[in-house]
Amino acid sequence: MNNGDPANKTAFNRLQRWGMWFDNFSFDIENIKGKENSLANFASRELNQSSKVNITQ
């Protein structure tokens, strides 16, 4: 997986540590559609940066 690249090795090691940390917990992962989880759906979206604001003096 890491192909000798130091960046890949670092990422691989980090994923291994996270996996070992998560092994300490018992949990179930379930998908919740955005329509049913509107707060998380909203929070995960980037704000529209392209909207223009008109300022007059």
C-alpha positions as CSV (number, residue, x, y, z in Angstrom):
1,M,0.0,0.0,0.0
2,N,2.7,2.5,0.8
3,N,5.0,1.8,-2.2
4,G,8.0,3.2,-0.3
5,D,6.8,6.8,-0.4
6,P,7.3,8.4,3.0
7,A,4.0,10.3,2.8
8,N,2.1,7.1,2.0
9,K,3.9,5.3,4.9
10,T,2.9,8.1,7.3
11,A,-0.7,7.9,6.2
12,F,-0.7,4.1,6.4
13,N,0.7,4.2,9.9
14,R,-1.8,6.8,11.0
15,L,-4.7,4.7,9.6
16,Q,-3.3,1.7,11.6
17,R,-3.2,3.7,14.8
18,W,-6.8,5.0,14.3
19,G,-7.9,1.4,13.6
20,M,-6.3,0.2,16.8
21,W,-7.9,3.1,18.7
22,F,-11.4,2.3,17.3
23,D,-11.0,-1.3,18.3
24,N,-11.5,-0.2,21.9
25,F,-15.1,0.7,21.2
26,S,-18.2,-1.2,20.3
27,F,-20.4,0.6,17.7
28,D,-22.5,0.1,14.7
29,I,-22.3,2.4,11.7
30,E,-25.5,3.2,9.8
31,N,-26.2,5.5,6.9
32,I,-28.7,8.2,7.5
33,K,-29.9,10.0,4.4
34,G,-29.4,13.8,4.3
35,K,-33.1,14.4,4.1
36,E,-33.5,12.6,7.4
37,N,-30.5,14.2,9.1
38,S,-30.7,17.8,8.0
39,L,-28.4,19.4,10.6
40,A,-25.5,17.1,9.6
41,N,-26.3,17.6,6.0
42,F,-26.2,21.4,6.4
43,A,-23.0,21.3,8.5
44,S,-21.1,19.2,6.0
45,R,-21.7,21.6,3.1
46,E,-19.4,24.5,2.1
47,L,-21.0,27.9,2.2
48,N,-21.6,29.4,-1.2
49,Q,-18.6,31.7,-1.6
50,S,-19.6,32.9,-5.1
51,S,-22.7,35.0,-4.1
52,K,-22.1,38.7,-4.6
53,V,-22.8,41.3,-2.0
54,N,-23.7,44.9,-3.2
55,I,-22.4,47.6,-0.8
56,T,-23.5,51.2,-1.4
57,Q,-22.4,54.3,0.5
